[in-house]
Amino acid sequence: MYQFKGKEYPCCTSLTMGIIGGKWKTVILFHLIDGTLRYNELRKEMPSVTERTLSLQLKTLEEDGIIKRKVYTSKPPLKVAYSLTDFGKTLIPIVKSIADWGVMVVEEKEGMVV
């Protein structure tokens, strides 16, 4: 049995998927690989995600220590930026492998790029 942040997981893969699983978490991580993005920049990269879902996923990733949120309040309007933590950066090879596998599916298995 594995434990992380008070939750128990039956195996190491379920722990990993518990942290980065779901429709949007890996997409968020993929877009943050190259650096910090503001909230609106993330929204533009992911036009089909709802604001509520994006906010909840960002909050969960932040609580798990995968991303960090920085609020700039020096002058209006309020600016919020997200980036990977050092812990989150350990996921880069995994996220890149997932993305590469998706490209392979499209190229070799008659997938279609939209």
Residue pairs with C-beta under 8 A, 6 or more apart in sequence:
1 8
1 9
1 10
2 8
2 9
2 10
2 11
2 12
2 14
2 15
3 9
4 15
4 18
4 19
4 64
5 63
5 64
7 18
9 15
9 18
16 94
19 25
19 64
19 66
20 26
20 29
20 66
20 91
20 94
20 95
22 57
24 46
24 49
24 53
24 54
24 57
25 57
25 60
25 61
26 95
26 98
27 46
27 49
28 42
28 46
28 54
28 57
28 58
28 61
28 67
28 82
29 61
29 66
29 67
29 84
29 88
29 91
29 95
30 95
30 98
30 99
31 37
31 42
31 45
31 46
32 67
32 82
32 83
32 84
32 88
33 84
33 92
33 95
33 96
35 83
36 70
36 81
36 82
36 83
37 45
37 81
37 82
37 83
38 79
38 80
38 81
38 82
39 54
39 58
39 80
39 81
39 82
42 54
42 58
42 82
43 49
43 51
43 54
46 54
49 57
58 67
58 69
58 82
61 67
61 88
62 68
62 69
65 85
65 87
65 88
66 84
66 85
66 87
66 88
66 91
67 82
67 83
67 84
67 85
67 88
68 82
68 83
68 84
68 85
69 80
69 81
69 82
70 80
70 81
70 82
70 83
71 78
71 79
71 80
72 78
72 79
72 80
72 81
84 91
84 92
105 111
106 112
106 113
